[in-house]
Amino acid sequence: MTFRYIWILLLLIPVLIILYKVVLLNFKSYDKIFTKGYEKIIINNYRSFNYNSFKMKNIFFIIGIVLLIFSSTGPRFGTKLRKVDRQGVDLVIVFDTSVSMDAQDVKPSRIEKAKFEISKLIKSLRGDRVSIIVFAGTSHLFLPLTTDYEAALLFLNDIDTKMIPNQGTSISSAMEKAIDLISKDKEKYKVILLVTDGEDHEGEAIALAEKASSLDISIFTIGIGSDKGSLIPISSNKKNQMEYKRDNNGKLITSVINKNLLKEIASAGNGEFFHFNNKGATYNDVLLNINNMEKRAINTHEYSEYEDRYQPVAFISLIFFIISIVYPTRVKKINE
């Protein structure tokens, strides 16, 4: 149970105190109502008055006030389920987390640029289901298909190049995992969005793109990085000194975007290639292509929410008010 305006419950404290003092304590006996009246007149006027009934009448009134305040808080009980009909595609974002994504030829870095643009893309989706697969030396399903874009943004924000210890760039295994994820659904309108700098240490990406196309899955590729490339910064224990990744011979490694591979993957996957650099394409170009796709109805998603239940409480409050009004306070039979 939750409340829309839980702060209203604070009113119960002063209301109960006031009602208790005014309604109950001040009428413990009828001789306190007219303290200066003649005793015979008081007895004659109030011999037909039942104080216990009057007390119960006021108790009903207090209960009605309490329930009315409780109703004003907007109590919500249980859950209400309903189906949500959406028009959209299934979008699997395959995100490269290899250390080469830390290169700073794209500001502030390749991975931060990619996260920024993809976050804008997710915020612009309407009815599409989104999933995230991360990969470096291995690939992992990071977020299953969902229409909860707030959750997707939280998962996206947690992506970094340290999340997969086994380094490398295994585009092929990530693509295979993405294909397996959405090929189970026989409906069309499925998209794999490959976000990477283009290195592939397994060399099966083109064949997998062709397989995806045969399954009615479109593959869009996003290349992150400049044509000149950049050194790969790595963490250093030395203060105020940047270190860069080196090969086994001690030579500095320059990471260059492999646009040719990404264009071939997009072509084989019946998709488009986009180049994200400091002056290149943005999420709007990707979003335009997704929105131009024919979309299918997605009506299998159900969600629950608390249902407002203030009406029954208010009705019960009204009943107690009516009882307090009609409750008799006269003695049924008076002994002369």
N, C-alpha and C positions, 0 to 999 in steps of 0.2 A: 504494500500500500504506500502511496505517495500523496503529497499535497501540492496544489498549485500555489497556494498562498499560506504557507505554514506559519508565517509570522502572526497571523490572526489568532492562533492558539494562545498567544500571550495575553489576549484580552480575557481569557477565561479566569485568570488569577484575580484581577480587580473586580470583575463582575461577580464571581462567586463570593468574594469577601463582602461586597456591598449587599448583595441579595441575602446572604446569611445573616448579616447584622440587622438589616432593615426589615426583612420579611419574617424571619424566624425569632430572633432574640427579643425584638421589641413587642412581641405579642405572645408572651408566655402565659399570660392570663388576662382576662378581660378587665380586671380592676386597674390595670396599668394604662388603659386607653383613656378613661376619664378619671384621673386620680383625685380631682376635687369634687366629684359628684356625690350626691347623697347615696348611701349604701343601698337603701330600699329601691331607689329608682334604678340604680345600676343593676341590681339583682333582677328587677322586673323586666328591664329592657333586654338583658342578656341571658335570661333563663332558657330561652329557646335557641340560643347560639351554642353550637358544638365546636369548641376550640380545636379538638383533635381533627375534626373534619376540615376546619379552616387551615390548620397546619398542613394537612395532606394536599389541600387545594394549592397552597403556595409551593409545596415541593414539586407538584406537577408543573407549575409555572416555571420554576427554576430549571427543571429538566428540559423544558421546551426552549428556554434561553440558551442553555448549554449546547443542545443539539443544533440550534440555529447558528450559533457561532461555529460549531464544527462543520456544518454544511457550507458556511461561507469560506472555509479554507480550501474548498475544491478538492475533496478526497477522491482518489482514483484507485479502484480495486481491480485486481485480476488483469487479464489481457484480452485484447480483441484482435483477432486474426483476419487479414484480408489479402486478397491477391492483388498484385500490382501489374498491370499490363504496360509493357514498355516496347519501344521500337529501338533496336540497336544491333550491334555486332559484338562478337566475343574478341576482345583485344588482349593478346598476350605480349607483355613487354619483356624482352630478353635483354638483360642489362649486363654489360661487361664491367667486372670489378677487378680486373688485373691491374698490376701496379703501373702499367703504361698509361692508365687513365688519370694518373696524378700529374702527367705532363702539363706544363703551363703555357703551351703555345696558344691555347684558348683560355681566356681569362674568366674566372680566377684559376680554373684548372679544367681539364676535360670532363672529369666526373661531376664537378659542381655545375658546369655549364649544362651538361646532360640532365642532371637532376632538376635544375631550374626550368628548362624547357619542357621536360616531361611532366613536371608538376603543373605547369600552365595547361598542358594538354589534358591532364586528368580533370582539372577544374572545369574544363570546357565540355566534357563529355555529357551526354544527355541520354540516359537509358542504356548505354553500352556496359557490358560486363568487362572488367579489367582484371588481369592477373600479372604477377611479376615473377620472372625466373632470373636468378643471378648466376653468373658463371665467371670462372677464371680458369684454373687447371681442371676443376670439376664444375658441375652445374647442379643447382638446387632450386626446388620450387619454394619461393619465398612468400608468395601470397596467392592463394587459390582464387578462382574466378569469383568476382563479387561486384555488386553495384554500390557498395559502401565506399564512396570516394574519399571520405575522411580517413577511413582506415588505410586505404591505398596510399594516401599522402603521408601518413605516419610511417608506413613501411618503407616508402621511397626515401624519406628523410634519413632513415637508419642505414641506408646503403653506403658502404665505403670500401676501400681497396684492401682492408684488413679482415674482412668478414670471411674470406675463404683462404685458409692457410696454404693450400696447394695451389701455387701460382702457375701461370701459363695463360693461354687464350684458347679455350676449347669451344669455339663457335659451334662446331658440328654437334657435340653432345648436348649443348643447350637448345639448339634447333630441334633435335630429335625429341627432347623432353617436351618442348612446346607443342610439337606436332602430336605427340601422344596425348597431351592434355586436352586438346580441342578436337581431335579427329574422332573421339567417341560420339560426339554429337553429329548426327547425319545431316543436320540443317546446314545451309550455306551461310555466307557472310561471316567469315572468320579471318582474323588478321593477326599476323605475327610481326611485331615491331622490334627489329634487331638494332640495339644501340651499342656501338663499339667503335674502336679505332681501326678495326679491319684485320687484325692478325688472326690467323687460323693455323694451329699446330697439328691439326688432324687431317685437313684437306678434303673433307667429304661434304662441305657446305653446299656446293652446287648441286650435287646429286640429291641432297635432302630438300633443297628448294624445289627441284623438279617433282619430287615426291609430294611435297606440300601442295603444289599447283594441281596435281592430279586428284587431290582430295578436296579441291575447291577452297584451299587456304591461300590467301594472298600474303606475301612477305614484303614488308617495307623495311628498308635499311636506312639507318642514320649513322653517317660517318662523323666522328668527333675528332677534330685536330686540323692542323694547318698542313699545307703541301710541303713546307720546309721541314716539318717535324720539330722535335724538341727532346732535350735530355730528360731523363726520368728521375725526379728528386726522390730521395729516400731519407728516412729518419736518421738523425745523427745525435750522438751524445755530446758533441762539441757545441759550445754556445756560439751563437752568431755566425755559424758556418754551415753552408748548405752542401750536402754530399749528393752525388748522383750515381745511379746504377751503372755497374761496369760488367763486362763479360769475363770469362774465365782467364783471359789474357791481361786483364786490367784496363782494357780500353773502354772509354765511355760509350754507352749505348744510346743511339738516337732513334726515337720512336717516330715513325712516319705513317700517316694514315694510308691504308691500302684501299683507295677508292675503286680501283679496277675490280677487286674481289667483291666489294659490296655492290657495285653496279651489276656484276654478273649474277649475284645471288638474287637481287631484286628482279632482274630480267627473267631468270629461270623461275622465280616464284610469282610471276605475274603481278609485280608490285612496282614501287617507285623507290628511287634513291634520293636521299636528302643529305646535304653537307652542312653540318653545324660547325661554324667557326666564328671568329669575331665579327664577321660581316656577312655570314651566309644565311641559310634558311633558318626559320624559327618554327615553333610548334604550330603556327597558323597554317603553314604549308601542309603539314601532316594532317591536321584536323580537317582541312578542306577536302583532302582525298578521302578520309574516312566518312565525312558527311555526305560525300557524293556517291558513296556505295549504297546499293539497295539494302535496306535493313529489314530484318524479320521481327515478328512479334515475340517478345519474351514474357511469358505469363506464368512461369513456374516459380517465381520468387515470391515468398510470403514473408511478412514481417509482423511483429506483434507490438502493441502499445498498450499502456494503461488506459482503461476506459473510465470516463467521468461518472461518478456515482453520488453526486451531491443531491440529486433529486429524491431518492428514497429517504435520505437523512432529513431533508427539509420537510418531506411529507410526514415523517414520524414526529418532527418538532411541532408541526401544525396540529397533529392529533393531541399532543400533550397540552397545547394551548387551549384547544377546545374543551378538553377534560377539566382544565383548571377553571374555565369559565362556568361550565354547567355543574361542576361538582357541588352537591348540596352541603350547606353548613348549618342548617336548622335541625333542631331536635325533632324527630318524628312525632313523639308523644310527650306532652308536658304534664307532669303531675301537679295538680292544684294543691 
